[in-house]
Amino acid sequence: MAEQKRDYYEVLGVDKSADDAALKKAYRTLAKKYHPDMHPGDKEAEAKFKEASEAYTVLSDPEKRRKYDQFGHAAFDGSGGEGGFGGFDFNNMDFSDIFGSDFFGFGDIFGGGRSSRGGGRGNAPQQGANLRTSVRITFEEAIFGCTKTIELNVKEECNKCHGTGAKPGTSPETCLKCGGKGQVVFTQQSMFGTVRNVQACPDCRGTGKIIREKCPDCGGSGYVSMRKRYDVDIPAGVDNGQFKRLSGLGEPGTNGGPRGDILVEFVVGRHPVFQRQEMNIFSTVPISFAIAALGGEIMIDTVDGKVIYEVKPGTQTDTKIRLRGKGVPSVRNKDTRGDHYVTLVVETPDKLSHEAKEALKKFDELTGDSLNAAARSQGSDEASKDKKGKFWKKL
């Protein structure tokens, strides 16, 4: 009795609602894991690779997928459905999109080295690479925004050859190996038959052109490196590690493609008083015992300057208060701001004059807060002694 096939969706580990991108990603993962070239002589890996390839072949084809969803495996073995598709011919399958160098990130398994100019896409226009840099700003500059100037090396079109890369008076020639297409197709035999692969032309490196006499200024690249300065407007409310994109100022594209971008990362310095969490600011303010007990006005530092706050009588240490709208502005809406949270800490003086000490003793007697004073006033018969000889008030 023939072994029952597993559900194709189960094989790839995707839901039945998976789109083409999810199918392709799942198959790539399995193909990398079980490809026979990675496991020579491993029959189990070979079987799993073949099973995954079969599943992907069906589910990546809209018509085959529709019939599989309706009839299951019967749609392909001739036992039901609409007559089936008569099995799978791995000898004639084109895996170039799946097994190209862009899939594995390296090309030595299938013979196709990854080209720095786009690999199998040949001489199609491609966007240039992004440039990354960072700029340091203070805590206050991050809160309120500022303008900073950055400086970095950027490639610009060579003035001598006007970007052709060829020596003045000469012109690039069409590559004979690829016929100007920028890519070549070759075949490779595997245990599943002939596999077609596409890679960038090794002679022209995917450009479709050959430069016989290179420009002396740019060495045939068509570009020269220049030190350039850019002013970066930093919006209010940015945080450490965030980026700003300067579109179209990065590396030049190839074959007429657009330039890349410059990505500017913000490195925000620390503040000696304030700490930030998203849009809120936190700080600690010391207050005297007298202010905590009697209440009164104190000055609190905020990013907007000093503000006066009325402390309530009987305020305990570590009391937290909120100053609404004194936090960080939203990057998307500068009129929206977070809050400033302040922790009030009651300070205990460590150096007292004789007069201050006498005043505190008198205060202690008047308020009756001292356990020792309470014990003395009520008599030692209301206190019990523990094993260490300490007196504790009976509750």
N, C-alpha and C positions, 0 to 999 in steps of 0.2 A: 504494500500500500504506500503510495507516494506521500512524502511528508507535507503536511499542510503549511502553506505559506503564511508568514506573519503579515499583519495589516501594514500597508505601506507607510501610513502616518506614524504607526508605532515604530517602524524600522528607523525612520528619520527623527523620531522623538518630537514631533510637532503636532499641533491641533489641526483639526480638519478645516479650520478657518484660516490657516497660515497662508500668507501671501507669498509671491515669488521670491522676495528678498529673504524671508524666513526659511523657505525651502532650500534656497541656495546656500545660506549660511549653515544650516544643519548638515547638508550634504558635504560641504567643504570640510567641516569638522570631522565627519566620519571618514571621508576620503583620505585626509591627512593621517588619521589614526590607523587605518587598516590597509592602505595601499600596498600591494605586493612588493613593490620595489623597496619599501621600508621594512618588510618582513619576509625576506627570501625563504621559500620553502615552508612557510607557515600556512597550512591548509585552512585553518580556522579563520585567520585574518583574510585570506583570499575569498572565502565564502561570504564573510561579512561585507567585504568591499563590493562583491558582486551583488549582494542583496541590496545594499544601499544605492548602488548605481541603477539597478532595476527600478527601485522605488522612485528615485529622482527622475528617471527617464519618463515615467508615467505621470507623476504629479506636476512636473514642470511643463508638460504639454496640456494646454487648456482642454482640447478635445478628449484626449486620453483620460485626463483627470475627471472630466464630466462623466464619462462612461464607467470609470472605476468607482466613482461615488455612487453610481446607479446600480451597477451589477457586481462590483467587487472583482475578485480575480477571475471570475467566469468570463469577464469581458475580453480576456486575452488568451484563454486556453481553448476556445472553440466549444466549450461545453454549455454555453448559455449566452445571455445578453444579446448582442447584435452580431454574433458571429466571431468576435475576437479579432485580435491583431496578429495572431500567429507567432507569439513569442518575441524575443528581443535579440537583435543582432549586434553584439558588442563589437564585431569586427569593423562595422561601418559607422560607429558612433563617433561624433566629433566632440572630443573633450577639451578642445583648445581653450574654451572660456573658463572651464573649471580647473584644468591642470596647467594653465599658463603660469608664468613666473609671478604674476600679480597675485595669484591665489596662495601659493605657499610662502611668498616672500623671498624665495631664492629659486634659482633656476637649474641647479646642477642635477636634480632628480630627473627632470625631463629634458635636459639639454638646452633649455632656453634661459640664458642669462638675463637678469632684469636690467633694462636700459635706463640710464639716468634721464633720458628724454621721453619716457613714457612707455617703454616696453612694446607690447603688441599693438598699441594704438597707432603705431607708425608716425607719419608726419601730419597727423591731425593737429589743429591748434590746441595748445594746452596752456593753462594758466601757470604763471610763474610761482616760485616758492615764496612762502611768507618769511619775513624777517622778524626776529624777536629781540626786544631790548627791554630795559627796565629803567625806571626813574624813581628817585627817592624824594618823598615829600614828608612834611611834618604832620603831626596830629591835627593841628589847626588847618593846614592846607587841605587835608582830606575832608575836614568838616565843611569848609566854606568854598572849596574849589580854588583853582589857580591856573596859571599858564606856565608851563615849563618848556625849555628848549632841549631837544635831544640831538645827538650827533652820531651818525653811523655811516659805514661804507655801503654804498648802493651802486649797482651796475647801471650804467647809462650807455646809450647807443654811441658807438665809436664815430667820432667826427670825420675820421680819415676815410673809412670805407662805408659810412652811413648804414652800418648794421649788417652788411652782406658778409663780412668776414674775409672777403677776397681783397687782394692787393689792388690798389687803384689802377684802372686800365684793364683789369681782368674781371671775370664773372664766374660764379659757381656753376658747375656742370651737373647735369642730371646723372644720378647714380646708375651705373649699368647693371649692378647686381640686383637691385630691386625695381628698376625702371622708374624711379622717382616716387614709389609708393611709401618708402620708409620702412617697410617690413617685408620679411620673407616667411614663407611657409615651408615647413619640412615635416616629414613623417618619421615615426618611430614604432618599431615592433614591440609589442608587449604580449603577455600571455592571453590578453583579450583581443588581440588583433592589431591592426594598424591605427595608431593614434596621431592625429594631425596636431601640430603645434605652430604657433605664430610667435615670432619674436622680432625685435627691432633689427633692422639690417645692420650687420657688423661693419660694413664698409662706410656707410654714411651716418651711422649711429641714429637712425630713425629720422633724419632730416630730409632724405630724398635727394640731397645735393652733395657733391664732392668739390672741395676747394683745393685746387692744385697749387695756387700761389696765395699764401695767407697774408693778411694785412699785418704789417710790422708793428703797428700800434696795439692791436688787440689780440694778435696771435691767432686770428681766424675765428674767434668767438663772436665777433660783431659788437662786443661790449667792453667797456673799460670801467674799472672801479673808481668811484669818486666819493670823497668825504662830504656829506651833506647834512644840513641842519634843518630841523623841523620844529615848529612851535606846536605844542600839544595843549589843547584846552581841556583841563581836568575838571569834570563836573563836581559840584558839591555832593558830599556823601559817599565818595568812593571808599572802599575798604582795602585792607592789605591783601595782595594777591590777585586783585581784579585786573582786567585788561581793558584797554581801549584799542579799537581797530582803526588804523589809518588806511582806508581802502585805496588800492591802486598805486601804492608807493613802494611795494616790495620788489622782489626780483622780476626781471622781464620774462614774459611768456615765450614759448617756442612756437615756431611756425605760425606767427601772427596771433598767438593767444594773448590774453590780457595779462597785465602785471599782477603779481601777488599783493599781499597787504603787509603792513607793518603792525605788529602786535606789541603794544606798550604795556608792560606790567607795572603796577604801582606797589612800591615798597614803603609802607607807612611807618614812621618812627613812633616810639613810645612816648607817653606823656608822664611827667613825674607825679601828677595828681589824679588824672582821669584814666579810667579803663573803659573800653568800648565793647559792647556786645550787640552786633547788628546795628540797629538804629538807636539804641539806648546807651547812656553814659552813666558810669557809677563812680562815686567818690566817697571818702570818709572825712568827716569834720569833727574835730574835738570840741567839747564844750565844758565849761567849768561846772563844779558841783552846785554852786550857787544858782547858775542859770538853769541847770537841770531841775533843781528843787523849786525855785521861785518863778521860773519862766523869764523870758526876755528876748531881746532882739540879738541875732547873730548875723555875721556876714558870711555868705557862701560864694565861693568861686565857681563860675560856670563858663562855658565856652563863649558866652555872650558878654561876660564881665561879671562883676560882683552884684549879688542880689541880697536884699534884707529878708530874713525869715524870722517869724515870731515863734519862739519855742514855748510849748505849753508847760505850765507848772507840773512838776512830778514826772518829767520825762525820764525814762530809764535808759541806761546805756544800750547800745546796739539798736535803738529805735530807728526805723527806716522811714524816710519821707520822700515824696515824689514832687519834682518840679516839672509840671506839664509843659511840653513844647520846648524844652531846653536841651533836647537830645540832638541826634544826627539827622540832617535833612535826607529825604528820599532822593535817590539818584534820578528817578523818573519824574518826581514832582517835588520841586524845591519848597513848595508851600506846605508840604507834609513833613513833620518832624517827630522824632521819638521823644522820650522823656529822660530826665536826669534824676537818678535815684541816689539819695544821700543817706549814709549811715552815721547817726550821731553817737559819738563815743564819749562818755563821761570820764574826764581826766582826774586821776588821783595825784595830788601834788606830792613830790618826794622831798622837797626842801621847804620847811616852815620856820617862821620866826617864833620867838617865845610868845609873843602876843597872839599869833595865829594859833599856836598850839593850845593856849589857855582858852581862846575863843571856841575852839573845836570841842574841848572838854566840857565847857559850859553848854554848848549846843547839844552835846551827847547827853548830858544830864537832863536838859529840858525836854528833849524829844523822847528819851527813854529807849533809844534804839539799841543801846549796848546790852548784851545778854548779861555781862558781868554786873552792870549797874542794876539791872532788874533783879538779878539774884540777890544782890546786897540789900535792896530795898524790901524784898519780900522775905528775907531770912534764909539762912542756910538749910532750914528744915524743909524748904520747898525745892531744894536741888538735890540731886543724887550724884554720888561719886562713882565713876567707873573704875575699872581695874588699874588704869594708869594714873589715877588720882585727879582726873579732870572733872570739873563740875559741869553738869548739864541741867538746864532748866526742865522741870517736869512739865509735860504737855497734858 
